[in-house]
Amino acid sequence: MGNRSTSGDPGGQGLFYSGQSGTASNPIKLKSCDAANPAVLKGANVNDGSYGIHLTGDNWQIRDIEVTNAQKGIIIDNGNNNLLNNVNVHYVGDEGVHFRDGSSYNTLTYSLIYDTGKYQAGYGEGAYVGSDSSSDYEHVVIGNTISHTNFNGGITAEHIDVKEGASDTIIEYCTFNGTGISGANSADSFIDVKGVNTIIRYNQGFRNGNANVVDAFQVRTHGTDYATGTNNAFDHNTVNLDNSSGYVVYATSAATGTTAANDTRTGGGNLYNTNVN
């Protein structure tokens, strides 16, 4: 079990915290000795303000770690070029993984996220890129990647939320299990994109009878202070939305330059609305 009181986190949130940085040639590694028997960072409560892991440094590799029973899972603030590989984040109060406060060129890959939003369903995203324009964090986050990750149910908000100010995010080879999306705080899709130049490709999603899932992927704008809702691309995604009337990709009228090609809807149904090219 991690200990917030001794982790050294200036804000007191992290069960594990570091502000140190490695280098590209010599990254700092935090990993389990046995990937098949991962170390567990377990907090005391899902509503106590805790973070399982809190990084504010660059060039880390976090591998083969399980995070559970904290308010937030893994938070990277103003950290760049970090790798999260084979992390298991589950039973947390809010979001699972968050690239926040200017964090850029980070990667989440080959990981498992489920059972988020146990405290606040509307803030239970599986993975979160950037920050809402109303927050005090640095909103410009660039070049983050989420790949080969299983968002395996019980995620109460969007599985991935890409916020205004986020650019060049790549989301690929992920699996989305819609069981658990709650509709709280407008959560009604696997991915919500408000950023720009996002690439979403080779993913698969399953509504699994959850009527709260309206569309697979949504593109929209939010505010005018940061780049939002422009030039987002979808390619080779496969989704099953049951017999619903929703879309594989839905872009609002304010979102511009949304493109999609080679996507498949299992069982048939609507692919794209009229604002998707």
C-alpha positions as CSV (number, residue, x, y, z in Angstrom):
1,M,0.0,0.0,0.0
2,G,1.3,3.4,-0.9
3,N,1.6,6.2,1.7
4,R,0.6,9.7,0.8
5,S,2.2,11.1,3.9
6,T,5.7,9.8,3.1
7,S,5.7,9.9,-0.7
8,G,7.1,13.4,-0.9
9,D,4.3,14.7,-3.1
10,P,4.2,18.5,-2.5
11,G,0.4,18.4,-2.9
12,G,0.0,15.3,-0.7
13,Q,-1.8,13.3,-3.4
14,G,0.4,10.6,-4.6
15,L,0.8,7.2,-3.1
16,F,3.9,7.2,-5.2
17,Y,5.3,10.5,-6.3
18,S,8.4,11.7,-8.1
19,G,9.5,15.0,-9.7
20,Q,12.8,13.6,-10.9
21,S,13.6,13.2,-14.6
22,G,15.6,10.6,-16.5
23,T,17.0,11.1,-20.0
24,A,16.1,9.6,-23.3
25,S,19.1,7.3,-23.2
26,N,18.8,6.6,-19.5
27,P,15.1,6.7,-18.4
28,I,14.0,6.1,-14.8
29,K,12.3,2.7,-14.5
30,L,9.6,1.8,-12.0
31,K,8.6,-1.8,-12.5
32,S,7.6,-5.1,-10.8
33,C,10.2,-7.8,-10.5
34,D,7.6,-10.3,-12.0
35,A,5.2,-9.0,-14.7
36,A,2.9,-11.9,-14.0
37,N,2.7,-10.9,-10.3
38,P,2.7,-7.1,-10.4
39,A,3.3,-4.9,-7.4
40,V,0.1,-3.2,-6.2
41,L,-0.3,0.5,-5.2
42,K,-3.5,0.4,-3.2
43,G,-4.9,3.5,-1.6
44,A,-7.3,3.9,1.4
45,N,-10.3,5.3,-0.3
46,V,-11.7,6.4,-3.6
47,N,-12.9,9.8,-2.4
48,D,-9.9,11.1,-0.3
49,G,-8.0,13.1,-3.0
50,S,-5.3,10.5,-3.5
51,Y,-3.5,9.6,-6.7
52,G,-2.1,6.1,-7.2
53,I,1.0,7.4,-9.1
54,H,1.8,11.1,-9.5
55,L,4.7,12.1,-11.8
56,T,5.9,15.6,-12.6
57,G,9.1,14.4,-14.3
58,D,10.3,13.3,-17.8
59,N,11.6,10.1,-19.3
60,W,10.1,7.5,-17.0
61,Q,9.1,4.0,-17.8
62,I,6.4,2.6,-15.5
63,R,5.8,-1.1,-16.2
64,D,3.9,-4.0,-14.8
65,I,2.2,-2.0,-12.0
66,E,-1.3,-2.3,-10.6
67,V,-3.1,0.8,-9.2
68,T,-6.4,0.6,-7.2
69,N,-8.6,2.1,-4.5
70,A,-7.4,5.7,-5.0
71,Q,-9.4,8.7,-6.1
72,K,-7.4,9.0,-9.3
73,G,-5.2,6.4,-11.0
74,I,-2.0,7.6,-12.7
75,I,-1.6,11.4,-13.1
76,I,1.3,12.9,-15.1
77,D,1.6,16.7,-14.6
78,N,4.0,18.7,-16.8
79,G,5.8,15.4,-17.6
80,N,7.1,14.5,-21.0
81,N,8.3,11.4,-22.9
82,N,7.0,9.0,-20.2
83,L,5.9,5.4,-20.9
84,L,3.2,3.5,-19.1
85,N,3.4,-0.1,-20.2
86,N,1.3,-3.0,-18.8
87,V,-0.3,-1.0,-16.1
88,N,-3.6,-2.2,-14.6
89,V,-5.7,0.7,-13.2
90,H,-9.1,-0.2,-11.7
91,Y,-11.5,0.6,-8.9
92,V,-10.7,4.3,-8.7
93,G,-12.9,7.2,-7.8
94,D,-12.4,9.4,-10.9
95,E,-10.3,8.9,-14.0
96,G,-7.8,6.1,-14.6
97,V,-4.9,7.8,-16.4
98,H,-4.5,11.5,-17.0
99,F,-1.9,13.3,-19.2
100,R,-2.3,16.8,-17.6
101,D,-0.8,20.3,-17.3
102,G,1.2,20.4,-20.5
103,S,2.3,16.8,-20.4
104,S,3.4,15.8,-24.0
105,Y,4.8,12.9,-25.9
106,N,3.7,10.3,-23.3
107,T,2.5,6.8,-24.2
108,L,0.0,4.5,-22.5
109,T,0.3,1.0,-24.1
110,Y,-0.6,-2.6,-23.5
111,S,-2.5,-1.8,-20.4
112,L,-5.9,-2.6,-18.8
113,I,-8.3,0.0,-17.4
114,Y,-11.7,-0.7,-15.8
115,D,-14.1,0.2,-13.0
116,T,-13.4,3.9,-12.8
117,G,-15.7,6.7,-11.6
118,K,-16.5,4.9,-8.3
119,Y,-16.8,8.3,-6.6
120,Q,-17.8,10.7,-9.4
121,A,-19.3,8.9,-12.3
122,G,-19.2,12.0,-14.5
123,Y,-15.4,12.2,-14.0
124,G,-14.7,8.5,-14.5
125,E,-12.8,8.6,-17.8
126,G,-10.6,5.7,-18.6
127,A,-7.9,8.0,-20.0
128,Y,-7.9,11.8,-20.2
129,V,-5.7,13.9,-22.4
130,G,-5.4,17.6,-21.5
131,S,-7.8,19.6,-19.3
132,D,-11.1,21.4,-19.6
133,S,-10.7,25.0,-20.6
134,S,-12.1,26.2,-17.3
135,S,-9.2,24.6,-15.3
136,D,-6.0,26.3,-14.2
137,Y,-3.7,23.7,-15.8
138,E,-1.7,24.2,-18.9
139,H,-4.0,23.2,-21.7
140,V,-1.6,22.6,-24.6
141,V,-0.6,19.0,-24.6
142,I,1.1,17.5,-27.7
143,G,1.8,14.1,-29.2
144,N,0.4,11.7,-26.6
145,T,-0.3,8.2,-27.7
146,I,-2.8,5.6,-26.3
147,S,-2.4,2.2,-27.9
148,H,-3.1,-1.5,-27.4
149,T,-5.1,-0.8,-24.2
150,N,-8.2,-2.7,-23.1
151,F,-10.9,-0.4,-21.6
152,N,-12.8,-3.3,-20.1
153,G,-16.1,-2.1,-18.7
154,G,-17.2,-0.3,-15.6
155,I,-15.8,2.9,-17.0
156,T,-18.5,5.5,-16.1
157,A,-17.5,8.4,-18.4
158,E,-15.9,8.3,-21.8
159,H,-13.2,5.7,-22.2
160,I,-10.9,8.4,-23.7
161,D,-11.5,12.1,-23.5
162,V,-9.3,14.4,-25.6
163,K,-9.7,18.0,-24.5
164,E,-9.4,21.3,-26.2
165,G,-5.8,22.3,-26.5
166,A,-4.6,18.7,-27.1
167,S,-3.0,18.2,-30.5
168,D,-1.6,15.3,-32.4
169,T,-3.0,12.6,-30.1
170,I,-2.9,9.1,-31.5
171,I,-5.3,6.4,-30.3
172,E,-4.9,3.0,-31.9
173,Y,-5.4,-0.7,-31.4
174,C,-7.5,-0.2,-28.3
175,T,-10.7,-2.1,-27.3
176,F,-13.7,-0.5,-25.7
177,N,-16.3,-2.3,-23.7
178,G,-19.3,0.1,-23.3
179,T,-20.7,-1.7,-20.3
180,G,-20.8,0.9,-17.5
181,I,-20.8,4.2,-19.4
182,S,-23.3,6.1,-17.3
183,G,-24.5,9.1,-19.3
184,A,-23.4,11.4,-16.4
185,N,-21.8,14.7,-17.4
186,S,-22.8,13.9,-21.1
187,A,-20.7,10.7,-21.2
188,D,-22.3,8.9,-24.2
189,S,-19.5,7.6,-26.4
190,F,-16.2,5.6,-26.3
191,I,-14.1,8.6,-27.3
192,D,-14.9,12.3,-27.1
193,V,-12.6,14.5,-29.1
194,K,-12.4,18.3,-28.6
195,G,-8.7,18.5,-29.5
196,V,-7.1,18.9,-33.0
197,N,-5.2,16.7,-35.4
198,T,-6.2,13.5,-33.5
199,I,-5.7,10.2,-35.3
200,I,-8.0,7.4,-34.2
201,R,-7.4,4.1,-36.0
202,Y,-7.6,0.3,-35.7
203,N,-9.7,0.3,-32.6
204,Q,-12.7,-1.8,-31.7
205,G,-15.7,-1.0,-29.6
206,F,-18.7,-2.8,-28.3
207,R,-21.9,-1.1,-27.0
208,N,-23.0,-4.3,-25.3
209,G,-26.6,-3.3,-25.0
210,N,-25.8,-0.1,-23.0
211,A,-28.4,2.5,-24.1
212,N,-26.2,5.3,-22.7
213,V,-23.8,4.8,-25.6
214,V,-25.2,7.0,-28.3
215,D,-22.2,7.1,-30.7
216,A,-18.9,5.3,-30.8
217,F,-16.8,8.4,-31.4
218,Q,-17.8,12.1,-31.1
219,V,-16.0,15.2,-32.3
220,R,-17.1,18.6,-30.9
221,T,-15.7,22.0,-30.0
222,H,-15.4,23.7,-26.6
223,G,-14.8,27.4,-26.1
224,T,-12.5,29.6,-28.2
225,D,-9.4,30.0,-26.0
226,Y,-7.6,26.8,-27.3
227,A,-7.5,24.9,-30.6
228,T,-10.6,22.7,-30.7
229,G,-12.5,20.3,-32.9
230,T,-10.4,20.6,-36.1
231,N,-8.8,18.1,-38.4
232,N,-9.5,14.9,-36.6
233,A,-9.2,11.6,-38.5
234,F,-10.7,8.2,-38.1
235,D,-9.6,5.1,-40.0
236,H,-10.1,1.3,-39.8
237,N,-12.1,1.2,-36.6
238,T,-14.7,-1.6,-36.0
239,V,-17.6,-1.1,-33.7
240,N,-20.8,-2.8,-32.7
241,L,-23.5,-0.3,-31.7
242,D,-26.2,-3.0,-31.6
243,N,-29.3,-1.8,-33.4
244,S,-29.1,1.8,-32.2
245,S,-29.5,4.9,-34.4
246,G,-26.2,6.4,-33.4
247,Y,-23.1,6.8,-35.6
248,V,-19.6,5.4,-35.7
249,V,-18.3,8.9,-36.0
250,Y,-20.5,11.9,-35.1
251,A,-19.1,15.5,-35.6
252,T,-21.0,18.6,-34.6
253,S,-21.6,21.4,-37.1
254,A,-18.9,23.5,-35.3
255,A,-16.2,20.8,-35.7
256,T,-14.3,21.2,-39.0
257,G,-12.1,18.9,-41.1
258,T,-13.3,15.6,-39.6
259,T,-12.5,12.8,-41.9
260,A,-13.2,9.1,-41.7
261,A,-12.5,6.1,-44.0
262,N,-12.6,2.3,-43.9
263,D,-14.5,2.1,-40.6
264,T,-16.8,-0.9,-40.1
265,R,-20.1,-1.1,-38.1
266,T,-20.8,-4.8,-37.3
267,G,-24.4,-5.7,-38.1
268,G,-24.9,-2.5,-40.1
269,G,-26.3,0.9,-39.2
270,N,-25.2,4.5,-39.5
271,L,-21.5,5.1,-40.1
272,Y,-21.0,8.9,-40.2
273,N,-23.2,12.0,-39.9
274,T,-23.2,14.7,-42.6
275,N,-20.4,16.7,-41.0
276,V,-17.9,13.9,-41.4
277,N,-16.0,13.8,-44.7
